[in-house]
Structures are given as structure tokens and as C-alpha cells.
Amino acid sequence: MHTDLEDDFLVLLYDVARQMRTITDQMACEHGSTRAQCIILARLERQPGMSQNELAAIAEVAPITVARLVDRLEAQGLVERCTDPKDRRIWRLRLTRAAAPVLRDIKRYRAEVRALMTKGVNPAVLKAMVVGLRKMKEPEQQPRRSGGVKATVG
């Protein structure tokens, strides 16, 4: 039986994101890593010198969670903590040279996930989806937090 929820855009978006996270978790695990570690490495490649708190905010996790993940990445020789020149309480994170082959693997995993998730979808439809999702992501599209309706997904 077909339900309205099966065609609800937000439910579909949530379900596809969950499916993508599950596949990515499996791929990372097969290669001795975690999705969270891969996210940190990929983010630091794009934005070197981020602090642990900045990473935590982006990942929507507690700073202690990021600290533990960075501990593991540092123990593997992939990330180094550097003191912030303006505030010695802050650790800035940088990738080491040893991270380069891991980042190449991450890019390959992303390509595999993309191919798997978009198999059979017309490229023009994918392009339109990207345009729509970028528009939804724009700051002026974000709901205001003051006294409005509490949003729930799922």
C-alpha cells in the first residue's frame, strides 16, 4: 500500500541521507576507519587549521567527541595539533603528509558512494537536485529559532 509519507520530500531526503550514512559507515569500516574520522580528514583538507570546537560545531557533536577522534587520528600520524598563535588554549588541527594516501582513498570511497546512490538517475535530474539543495542550504532559507514551530523529521 502506497502512503503519503513515501512521497514526502523531507521523509525521502532523510531516508536517503540515512542510507548514504549507512553505506559510508560500512565502507569506512571495511577500510579500518570510521565515517567520522573520514569527515574530519576531508574537512581539514578543505579548511586546514580548524580548531576542535569548530569541527565539533560543523559535525554537530560535542567537542569531547571530536577530541577523541582527533586523538585517534593523531595516534595514526594523520593529524597534528598545533597551538593557536593568538590563543594558547586553542588547538589548531593540520593534516600530516601521511594523510595524503588516506585522503585519496576517501575520495575514491566518495566516488563509489555517489555512483551507488545515483545509479539510474538521469544526470539532468541530479543537476537539478544539486541546484535545489544548494538553495535550501542558503542561510536565508534556514528557519528562524525565535518562538516558531519546532521542526521534526521522520
C-alpha positions in Angstrom: 0.0 0.0 0.0 1.3 3.4 -1.0 1.3 6.1 1.7 1.7 9.9 1.5 5.0 9.6 3.5 6.6 7.6 0.7 6.4 10.7 -1.5 7.0 13.3 1.2 10.1 15.2 0.2 11.5 15.7 3.7 11.0 12.0 4.6 12.7 10.9 1.4 15.6 13.3 2.0 16.0 12.0 5.5 15.8 8.4 4.3 18.4 8.9 1.5 20.8 10.7 3.9 20.4 7.8 6.4 21.0 5.2 3.6 24.1 7.2 2.5 25.5 7.3 6.0 24.9 3.6 6.4 26.8 2.8 3.2 29.6 5.2 4.1 29.9 3.6 7.6 30.2 0.2 6.0 32.9 1.3 3.5 34.9 3.1 6.2 34.7 0.1 8.5 35.9 -2.2 5.7 39.0 0.0 5.4 39.7 0.3 9.1 38.3 3.7 9.7 35.0 5.4 10.7 32.8 7.8 8.8 33.5 10.4 11.5 37.3 10.1 11.0 36.9 10.4 7.2 34.7 13.5 7.7 37.4 15.2 9.9 40.2 14.4 7.4 38.2 15.6 4.4 37.2 18.8 6.3 40.8 19.5 7.3 41.9 19.1 3.8 39.4 21.8 2.7 39.9 24.0 5.8 43.3 23.5 7.3 43.9 24.9 10.8 40.4 24.5 12.1 40.0 24.1 15.9 38.4 21.1 17.5 35.5 23.3 18.6 34.9 24.5 15.0 35.0 20.9 13.8 32.5 19.9 16.6 30.1 22.6 15.5 30.2 21.5 11.9 29.8 17.9 12.8 27.1 18.7 15.3 28.8 16.7 18.1 30.3 17.5 21.4 33.8 18.9 21.4 35.0 15.9 23.6 33.8 13.6 20.8 35.9 15.4 18.2 38.8 15.4 20.7 38.7 11.6 21.0 38.5 11.2 17.2 41.5 13.6 16.8 43.3 11.6 19.4 43.0 8.5 17.3 43.9 10.3 14.1 46.9 11.8 15.8 48.0 8.4 17.1 47.8 7.2 13.5 50.1 10.0 12.4 47.4 11.6 10.2 46.7 14.8 12.1 48.8 17.1 14.3 47.7 19.6 16.9 49.3 23.0 16.7 48.9 25.8 19.2 47.0 28.8 18.0 49.4 31.8 17.8 46.7 34.2 19.2 45.2 31.9 21.9 47.3 29.2 23.5 44.2 27.4 24.8 43.1 26.5 21.3 44.5 23.7 19.3 44.6 24.1 15.5 44.5 20.9 13.5 46.6 20.2 10.5 47.0 17.1 8.3 50.3 15.4 8.1 51.9 14.1 4.9 50.8 10.6 6.0 47.2 11.7 5.5 47.6 12.1 1.7 47.1 8.4 0.7 44.1 8.2 3.2 42.6 11.2 1.6 43.0 9.7 -1.9 41.1 6.6 -0.5 38.4 8.8 0.9 37.9 10.5 -2.5 37.6 7.0 -4.1 35.0 5.9 -1.4 33.0 9.1 -2.1 33.0 8.4 -5.8 31.8 4.8 -5.1 29.1 6.0 -2.8 28.0 8.6 -5.3 27.9 6.1 -8.1 25.9 3.7 -6.0 23.4 6.3 -4.7 22.8 7.9 -8.1 22.7 4.8 -10.2 19.9 5.1 -12.7 19.2 8.7 -12.0 19.4 11.0 -15.1 22.3 13.5 -14.9 20.0 16.4 -15.6 17.8 15.4 -12.6 20.9 15.2 -10.4 22.0 18.6 -11.6 18.5 20.0 -10.7 18.7 18.3 -7.3 22.0 19.9 -6.6 20.6 23.3 -7.5 17.6 22.8 -5.3 19.6 21.5 -2.3 22.0 24.4 -2.6 19.1 26.8 -2.5 17.7 25.0 0.6 21.1 25.3 2.3 21.4 29.1 1.8 21.3 31.0 5.2 18.1 32.9 4.3 16.3 29.6 3.8 17.1 28.5 7.3 14.2 28.7 9.8 14.4 31.4 12.5 14.8 29.9 16.0 12.7 32.6 17.9 9.4 31.2 19.1 8.4 29.3 15.9 7.4 25.8 15.2 9.7 23.1 16.4 10.8 21.1 13.4 11.0 17.3 13.4 11.9 14.9 10.6 11.0 11.3 10.2 
